[in-house]
């Protein structure tokens, strides 16, 4: 038994993996205990109050400036540094410049409503709201030839909208519906020899004669002939009711004719030379003379001459009252376009127009007011200008300008399609149909061999007649009403009439 006890004691003594009961503590234990002693507040305070060394001298105040605590080199909180290698800068930039939800809602608006909103904004504000008014640097230089932008794919992406845009293209007949002879038609850019009445009568002045063509029956009637062989008619204009026709003669007189009885009822004089432009505003007929003066004639009064507008220095070749009778536009051979206020220039002599616009570089003959957008005027310049410009009559600002590459002789608006047609001279002698307000060219109508000096529109707005120096009149069906729209209008009119009958 003692033998076994001896072996057990010997094994315990020789055992190496057993914990040491006696001897110094391990290093990690000593390290942990020393750290706890330094962080303990009680032990720190006791160490500060007691010292292991006995002071030998009385402490004196030190003159040395105490040192400030040094900022640790390694901050306790590091700032965030993004990893740019994992970023997609192209996608980020695209999201910045891409349209937001509000823009997507605007894109979902139909094209017709967009045009309506733009016209309302122009009428209220006088110009485009988002138009740039200041520029602090020049435009970016154009890239070199053959340069390809890496982001062109992102720029070219377009978002799909819920509203499908209707195609602007439509069929316009390229040949005239009818051709009429117009012998002795004076080849003079400054005259206005064609007009179409609301009763479907077309008046054309051929030298000293005036003829009426009934578009409904096709009958042709000679209305009058000048007394002198040297005299000629320089302008014609129908009154709004269509029963009276005003003629401006080379002798400086304005004649008023009753077309039903074919008799002259008034001869109003006062101009020293020929009258090349006429325009009606209710019972006032305005006449523009070669001297540059414009006269207002009241056809009801014995003293017909009620006002004079004296601003042009050369011949007045374009004259047009606005549909509401608020403004009068006059264009002259002095390259000026004047806009007159009807209230200011109603009586006496006026030399100050509301706006005097000098942007055209040639004579301004082609004038017409927009029938569907208030206070918008279109004007066209001669050979040295070739521009069609659009103006806001309430502010005098130029809304748009386009180079037609040819002399502009006449302009007409189409209310049905919100388009306009212009006639031109050398070199193509064509008629051009434009989409408004984008001014994209819809089609060109050719056939005249000389410059197309005059145009007039039928009362229904579907047919345009053109008179050229080749002594022909051509009728173009360029604004034919869409049959589907016509049926819809007829149906709505019949339903409204039924409602009226029910109310009665």
Wavefront OBJ file of the C-alpha trace (Angstrom):
o trace
v 0.000 0.000 0.000
v 2.815 2.325 0.787
v 4.258 1.424 -2.533
v 1.239 2.880 -4.347
v 1.315 6.079 -2.301
v 4.939 6.597 -3.185
v 4.178 6.308 -6.921
v 1.292 8.751 -6.669
v 3.425 11.370 -4.945
v 6.179 10.869 -7.483
v 3.768 11.381 -10.388
v 2.428 14.583 -8.845
v 5.919 15.966 -8.507
v 6.889 15.118 -12.079
v 3.624 16.378 -13.642
v 4.470 19.409 -15.951
v 1.011 20.516 -17.181
v -0.409 21.142 -13.743
v -0.867 24.741 -12.531
v 1.914 26.102 -10.353
v 0.772 26.513 -6.848
v 3.882 28.401 -5.804
v 6.049 30.823 -7.714
v 5.591 34.211 -9.495
v 2.338 35.034 -11.285
v 2.253 34.831 -15.114
v 3.059 37.949 -17.144
v -0.449 38.380 -18.519
v -1.890 38.352 -15.004
v 0.629 40.957 -13.844
v -0.231 43.137 -16.906
v -3.954 42.968 -16.237
v -3.577 43.801 -12.562
v -1.342 46.807 -13.282
v -3.887 48.149 -15.861
v -6.713 47.935 -13.348
v -4.709 49.768 -10.756
v -3.991 52.693 -13.146
v -7.625 53.165 -14.253
v -9.089 53.075 -10.739
v -10.072 56.630 -9.641
v -9.482 55.912 -5.969
v -5.989 54.655 -6.537
v -5.120 57.581 -8.806
v -6.283 60.116 -6.224
v -4.281 58.450 -3.481
v -1.180 58.466 -5.647
v -1.558 62.167 -6.355
v -1.818 63.049 -2.677
v 1.076 60.873 -1.509
v 4.626 60.877 -2.665
v 7.314 58.295 -2.158
v 10.032 60.963 -1.971
v 10.257 63.357 0.959
v 10.388 67.019 -0.214
v 13.524 68.842 0.851
v 12.614 72.379 -0.279
v 9.552 74.555 -0.081
v 7.777 74.462 -3.470
v 7.837 77.746 -5.368
v 5.628 78.941 -8.158
v 7.094 78.132 -11.535
v 7.563 80.883 -14.166
v 7.368 78.444 -17.041
v 4.287 78.540 -19.236
v 2.400 75.282 -18.941
v 2.473 73.211 -22.099
v -0.819 72.544 -23.877
v -1.920 69.020 -24.348
v -0.794 67.579 -27.626
v -3.396 66.352 -30.066
v -3.005 62.651 -30.632
v -1.676 61.785 -34.020
v -4.320 59.155 -34.536
v -7.832 60.707 -34.170
v -10.427 58.851 -32.228
v -13.021 59.114 -35.095
v -11.926 58.817 -38.744
v -13.822 60.736 -41.506
v -15.603 58.684 -44.179
v -13.758 58.421 -47.484
v -15.908 57.006 -50.265
v -14.589 54.346 -52.534
v -14.864 56.084 -55.912
v -13.773 53.031 -57.812
v -17.140 51.428 -57.109
v -19.159 54.453 -58.320
v -20.884 54.780 -61.736
v -20.452 58.449 -62.658
v -22.316 58.103 -65.973
v -25.426 56.743 -64.293
v -25.228 59.369 -61.532
v -25.007 62.219 -64.039
v -27.902 60.801 -66.033
v -30.071 60.718 -62.914
v -29.195 64.343 -62.194
v -30.144 65.625 -65.631
v -33.051 63.209 -66.151
v -36.580 64.516 -65.908
v -38.428 64.094 -62.660
v -41.987 62.932 -61.995
v -43.342 66.430 -62.645
v -41.691 66.504 -66.065
v -43.129 63.081 -66.820
v -46.591 64.411 -66.051
v -45.975 67.309 -68.423
v -44.852 64.901 -71.123
v -48.088 62.983 -70.752
v -50.061 66.038 -71.901
v -51.393 65.781 -75.441
v -49.687 67.857 -78.171
v -52.849 69.909 -78.683
v -52.972 70.830 -75.006
v -49.263 71.674 -75.048
v -49.825 74.122 -77.913
v -52.770 75.631 -76.050
v -50.739 76.041 -72.855
v -47.885 77.659 -74.779
v -50.230 80.098 -76.511
v -51.830 81.028 -73.186
v -48.403 81.576 -71.628
v -47.346 83.776 -74.539
v -50.494 85.865 -74.253
v -50.150 86.305 -70.486
v -46.397 86.737 -70.177
v -45.482 88.149 -73.567
v -42.682 85.628 -74.059
v -41.661 82.126 -73.128
v -41.383 81.634 -69.361
v -38.238 79.524 -69.521
v -36.505 81.764 -72.043
v -32.963 82.769 -71.108
v -32.606 86.480 -70.412
v -28.919 86.629 -69.426
v -25.873 84.750 -70.629
v -22.594 85.028 -68.739
v -20.458 83.080 -71.176
v -20.310 82.200 -74.811
v -21.719 78.990 -76.166
v -19.587 75.885 -75.921
v -17.333 75.355 -78.945
v -18.468 72.805 -81.464
v -16.637 69.468 -81.216
v -14.128 68.483 -83.815
v -15.272 66.436 -86.765
v -15.633 62.755 -85.959
v -15.813 63.263 -82.181
v -18.085 60.767 -80.398
v -19.401 61.429 -76.895
v -19.272 58.444 -74.530
v -22.544 59.544 -72.920
v -24.494 59.850 -76.158
v -26.478 56.716 -75.289
v -27.701 58.263 -72.063
v -28.542 61.584 -73.719
v -30.486 59.919 -76.509
v -32.716 57.905 -74.204
v -36.338 58.997 -74.278
v -39.013 58.146 -71.808
v -42.226 56.515 -72.942
v -45.354 58.494 -72.259
v -48.907 57.364 -71.864
v -50.107 59.657 -74.628
v -49.128 58.713 -78.150
v -48.286 61.775 -80.194
v -50.220 62.160 -83.386
v -48.264 62.491 -86.594
v -48.124 66.023 -87.945
v -47.975 64.799 -91.506
v -51.102 65.095 -93.638
v -51.796 64.883 -97.332
v -51.872 68.182 -99.229
v -52.775 68.083 -102.952
v -49.787 69.140 -105.021
v -51.790 70.327 -108.040
v -54.256 73.236 -108.124
v -57.943 72.425 -108.164
v -58.593 75.113 -110.760
v -56.654 77.614 -112.880
v -58.100 80.950 -114.014
v -56.645 83.481 -116.436
v -55.760 86.938 -115.119
v -54.613 89.015 -118.116
v -52.957 92.379 -117.476
v -52.291 91.590 -113.820
v -49.782 94.256 -112.774
v -46.416 92.810 -111.752
v -45.808 95.133 -108.793
v -44.719 93.886 -105.381
v -46.195 96.902 -103.545
v -49.829 96.425 -104.651
v -52.606 94.254 -103.194
v -54.930 93.179 -106.008
v -56.809 90.163 -104.590
v -59.430 89.605 -101.875
v -62.131 87.020 -101.068
v -65.408 88.007 -99.372
v -67.482 86.128 -96.825
v -70.164 85.736 -99.543
v -67.738 83.643 -101.619
v -66.995 86.379 -104.146
v -63.416 86.771 -105.332
v -62.358 90.289 -106.369
v -59.308 90.789 -108.585
v -57.972 94.015 -110.083
v -56.529 93.722 -113.594
v -54.976 97.048 -114.519
v -57.928 99.474 -114.872
v -60.635 96.789 -114.442
v -62.076 94.998 -111.408
v -63.688 91.572 -111.847
v -65.790 89.505 -109.471
v -65.756 85.714 -109.630
v -68.553 83.822 -107.869
v -66.841 80.730 -106.457
v -70.188 79.006 -105.863
v -71.597 79.337 -109.383
v -68.462 80.134 -111.390
v -69.933 83.333 -112.870
v -67.604 86.242 -113.693
v -68.782 89.857 -113.574
v -66.929 93.063 -114.473
v -67.572 95.426 -111.581
v -65.961 98.625 -112.854
v -63.519 100.275 -115.221
v -61.308 103.284 -114.557
v -62.307 106.481 -116.332
v -58.786 107.307 -117.502
v -56.750 104.796 -119.526
v -53.674 105.740 -117.503
v -55.385 105.012 -114.176
v -55.359 101.611 -112.511
v -56.548 99.949 -109.327
v -53.770 99.414 -106.777
v -55.651 97.649 -103.980
v -58.975 95.938 -103.197
v -60.559 95.041 -99.848
v -63.953 93.656 -98.821
v -65.915 94.916 -95.835
v -66.594 92.251 -93.187
v -70.241 91.827 -94.286
v -69.183 91.257 -97.892
v -71.617 93.673 -99.542
v -69.207 96.575 -100.156
v -65.837 96.599 -101.889
v -63.223 99.323 -101.365
v -60.841 100.164 -104.216
v -57.607 102.133 -103.945
v -56.726 103.855 -107.203
v -53.551 105.229 -108.731
v -55.071 108.727 -108.473
v -55.067 108.648 -104.654
v -58.800 108.046 -104.197
v -60.665 105.370 -102.232
v -63.812 104.241 -104.032
v -66.624 102.364 -102.324
v -68.729 100.042 -104.501
v -72.016 98.248 -103.867
v -71.495 94.850 -105.497
v -75.184 93.944 -105.613
v -76.187 97.020 -107.606
v -72.703 97.350 -109.173
v -72.642 101.081 -108.431
v -70.087 103.360 -106.847
v -71.562 104.931 -103.745
v -68.561 106.972 -102.479
v -65.345 108.495 -103.793
v -63.063 109.518 -100.908
v -60.019 111.577 -101.852
v -57.124 112.988 -99.870
v -53.993 111.043 -100.843
v -51.502 112.694 -103.218
v -50.501 109.449 -104.980
v -51.501 105.824 -105.505
v -53.010 103.682 -102.757
v -51.401 100.248 -102.545
v -52.967 98.882 -99.337
v -56.442 98.863 -97.754
v -57.871 97.346 -94.567
v -61.271 97.475 -92.864
v -62.111 97.868 -89.172
v -65.888 97.909 -88.836
v -67.006 101.126 -90.614
v -63.441 102.521 -90.812
v -61.396 101.791 -93.914
v -57.671 102.547 -93.670
v -55.631 103.328 -96.764
v -51.855 103.348 -97.235
v -50.298 105.655 -99.796
v -47.031 105.860 -101.721
v -46.173 108.991 -99.713
v -45.990 106.862 -96.539
v -49.118 108.264 -94.896
v -52.096 106.227 -93.696
v -55.598 107.716 -93.666
v -58.622 106.527 -91.691
v -61.925 107.018 -93.550
v -65.295 106.859 -91.796
v -67.629 105.676 -94.549
v -70.712 106.846 -92.599
v -69.698 110.500 -92.292
v -69.640 113.196 -94.922
v -66.205 114.292 -93.658
v -64.735 110.845 -94.143
v -61.089 111.660 -93.281
v -60.896 111.263 -89.493
v -57.213 110.478 -88.790
v -53.735 110.374 -90.340
v -50.831 108.136 -89.345
v -47.506 109.572 -90.427
v -44.569 107.348 -89.520
v -43.384 105.687 -92.738
v -40.941 107.540 -94.954
v -41.659 105.461 -98.069
v -44.602 103.670 -99.673
v -46.983 101.695 -97.473
v -47.371 98.253 -99.042
v -48.865 96.230 -96.179
v -51.857 97.109 -93.975
v -53.855 94.845 -91.646
v -56.247 95.402 -88.741
v -56.240 92.815 -85.942
v -59.397 90.646 -85.621
v -60.445 92.441 -82.423
v -59.825 95.880 -83.966
v -57.350 96.827 -81.250
v -54.196 97.101 -83.370
v -53.284 98.153 -86.890
v -50.122 96.760 -88.482
v -48.481 98.662 -91.322
v -45.456 97.693 -93.391
v -43.554 99.929 -95.762
v -40.782 100.090 -98.304
v -38.648 101.762 -95.611
v -38.191 98.282 -94.027
v -40.284 99.312 -91.021
v -43.158 97.500 -89.369
v -45.371 99.761 -87.262
v -48.024 98.628 -84.800
v -50.632 101.273 -84.000
v -53.037 101.423 -81.070
v -56.584 102.000 -82.320
v -57.516 104.128 -79.299
v -54.545 106.486 -79.650
v -54.643 106.866 -83.435
v -58.418 107.167 -83.805
v -58.414 110.890 -84.619
v -56.102 113.700 -85.652
v -52.540 113.270 -86.865
v -50.384 110.692 -85.121
v -46.648 110.253 -85.660
v -45.939 107.941 -82.732
v -46.799 104.308 -83.252
v -47.132 101.868 -80.389
v -44.098 99.937 -81.674
v -41.741 100.708 -84.541
v -39.968 97.479 -85.467
v -36.936 97.652 -87.730
v -35.666 94.062 -87.738
v -36.614 93.439 -91.377
v -33.954 94.246 -93.973
v -36.357 94.815 -96.889
v -39.873 96.048 -97.626
v -42.555 94.578 -95.354
v -45.607 93.668 -97.398
v -46.811 90.273 -96.115
v -48.880 90.795 -92.949
v -51.501 88.665 -91.235
v -52.839 88.320 -87.682
v -53.106 84.907 -86.035
v -56.791 83.899 -85.738
v -56.295 81.449 -82.847
v -53.610 83.217 -80.766
v -54.367 86.707 -79.571
v -52.040 89.609 -80.459
v -49.686 87.480 -82.585
v -48.687 88.992 -85.929
v -46.780 87.361 -88.796
v -44.753 89.537 -91.167
v -42.649 88.769 -94.224
v -39.802 90.707 -95.827
v -38.736 91.256 -99.416
v -35.819 89.988 -101.472
v -33.059 91.377 -99.258
v -34.669 89.971 -96.103
v -36.537 86.714 -96.912
v -37.576 86.355 -93.260
v -40.918 85.469 -91.698
v -41.116 86.955 -88.215
v -43.701 86.544 -85.471
v -44.474 89.394 -83.093
v -46.338 89.895 -79.850
v -48.280 93.097 -80.445
v -48.842 93.743 -76.740
v -45.103 93.796 -75.940
v -43.449 94.394 -79.314
v -41.168 91.380 -78.852
v -40.150 89.069 -81.684
v -41.351 85.557 -80.876
v -39.639 83.719 -83.715
v -37.933 84.237 -87.064
v -37.264 81.875 -89.954
v -35.336 82.288 -93.185
v -37.448 81.227 -96.176
v -34.602 81.605 -98.712
v -36.888 83.647 -100.970
v -38.865 86.882 -101.221
v -42.003 86.730 -99.047
v -45.006 88.191 -100.899
v -47.997 87.118 -98.815
v -48.937 85.217 -95.629
v -52.205 83.562 -94.586
v -53.148 81.647 -91.414
v -55.205 78.448 -91.196
v -57.332 78.280 -88.064
v -58.371 74.666 -88.667
v -54.874 73.163 -88.704
v -52.966 75.926 -86.853
v -50.712 76.353 -89.857
v -49.801 79.169 -92.207
v -49.053 79.423 -95.896
v -46.644 81.856 -97.521
v -46.138 82.799 -101.174
v -42.706 83.528 -102.597
v -40.832 84.916 -105.552
v -37.549 84.030 -107.183
v -36.267 81.371 -107.542
v -38.941 78.706 -106.952
v -42.086 80.915 -107.131
v -43.732 78.497 -104.726
v -46.242 78.382 -101.892
v -45.031 76.854 -98.606
v -47.253 75.391 -95.884
v -45.715 75.714 -92.404
v -46.653 74.062 -89.116
v -46.990 76.584 -86.287
v -45.266 77.193 -83.897
v -42.483 74.730 -84.784
v -42.283 76.230 -88.316
v -41.548 72.870 -89.864
v -42.155 72.820 -93.592
v -45.208 70.679 -94.372
v -45.146 70.905 -98.162
v -44.329 73.126 -101.141
v -46.830 73.928 -103.893
v -45.284 74.735 -107.247
v -46.795 75.583 -110.610
v -46.445 79.333 -111.065
v -43.726 80.430 -113.464
v -43.365 83.919 -111.914
v -43.434 85.292 -108.384
v -46.653 84.703 -106.453
v -47.643 88.244 -105.520
v -51.030 87.805 -103.830
v -53.053 85.242 -101.884
v -56.575 85.079 -100.471
v -58.470 82.441 -98.480
v -62.014 81.187 -99.013
v -64.654 81.846 -96.329
v -64.614 78.198 -95.193
v -60.824 78.313 -94.796
v -60.183 75.299 -97.035
v -59.107 76.866 -100.339
v -56.321 79.342 -101.052
v -56.175 81.308 -104.306
v -52.829 82.613 -105.523
v -52.224 85.324 -108.117
v -48.834 85.516 -109.807
v -47.045 87.661 -112.343
v -47.568 84.875 -114.893
v -51.160 86.228 -115.169
v -52.850 83.158 -113.690
v -54.983 82.474 -110.631
v -54.604 79.039 -109.051
v -56.924 77.546 -106.444
v -55.321 75.134 -103.970
v -57.247 72.799 -101.639
v -54.493 72.841 -99.041
v -56.593 73.084 -95.850
v -59.375 70.586 -96.491
v -61.275 69.724 -93.326
v -60.689 66.240 -91.943
v -63.888 64.167 -92.527
v -63.690 62.608 -89.059
v -63.477 66.023 -87.404
v -66.281 67.292 -89.604
v -68.546 64.412 -88.533
v -67.708 64.997 -84.885
v -68.561 68.691 -85.165
v -71.823 67.894 -86.953
v -72.774 65.360 -84.286
v -72.028 67.785 -81.450
v -74.044 70.522 -83.176
v -77.052 68.230 -83.665
v -76.959 67.092 -80.026
v -76.790 70.692 -78.795
v -79.757 71.635 -80.997
v -81.769 68.746 -79.538
v -80.944 69.981 -76.032
v -82.130 73.482 -76.942
v -85.401 72.083 -78.276
v -85.887 70.136 -75.051
v -85.296 73.231 -72.953
v -87.811 75.228 -74.977
l 1 2 3 4 5 6 7 8 9 10 11 12 13 14 15 16 17 18 19 20 21 22 23 24 25 26 27 28 29 30 31 32 33 34 35 36 37 38 39 40 41 42 43 44 45 46 47 48 49 50 51 52 53 54 55 56 57 58 59 60 61 62 63 64 65 66 67 68 69 70 71 72 73 74 75 76 77 78 79 80 81 82 83 84 85 86 87 88 89 90 91 92 93 94 95 96 97 98 99 100 101 102 103 104 105 106 107 108 109 110 111 112 113 114 115 116 117 118 119 120 121 122 123 124 125 126 127 128 129 130 131 132 133 134 135 136 137 138 139 140 141 142 143 144 145 146 147 148 149 150 151 152 153 154 155 156 157 158 159 160 161 162 163 164 165 166 167 168 169 170 171 172 173 174 175 176 177 178 179 180 181 182 183 184 185 186 187 188 189 190 191 192 193 194 195 196 197 198 199 200 201 202 203 204 205 206 207 208 209 210 211 212 213 214 215 216 217 218 219 220 221 222 223 224 225 226 227 228 229 230 231 232 233 234 235 236 237 238 239 240 241 242 243 244 245 246 247 248 249 250 251 252 253 254 255 256 257 258 259 260 261 262 263 264 265 266 267 268 269 270 271 272 273 274 275 276 277 278 279 280 281 282 283 284 285 286 287 288 289 290 291 292 293 294 295 296 297 298 299 300 301 302 303 304 305 306 307 308 309 310 311 312 313 314 315 316 317 318 319 320 321 322 323 324 325 326 327 328 329 330 331 332 333 334 335 336 337 338 339 340 341 342 343 344 345 346 347 348 349 350 351 352 353 354 355 356 357 358 359 360 361 362 363 364 365 366 367 368 369 370 371 372 373 374 375 376 377 378 379 380 381 382 383 384 385 386 387 388 389 390 391 392 393 394 395 396 397 398 399 400 401 402 403 404 405 406 407 408 409 410 411 412 413 414 415 416 417 418 419 420 421 422 423 424 425 426 427 428 429 430 431 432 433 434 435 436 437 438 439 440 441 442 443 444 445 446 447 448 449 450 451 452 453 454 455 456 457 458 459 460 461 462 463 464 465 466 467 468 469 470 471 472 473 474 475 476 477 478 479 480 481 482 483 484 485 486 487 488 489 490 491 492 493 494 495 496 497 498 499 500 501 502 503 504
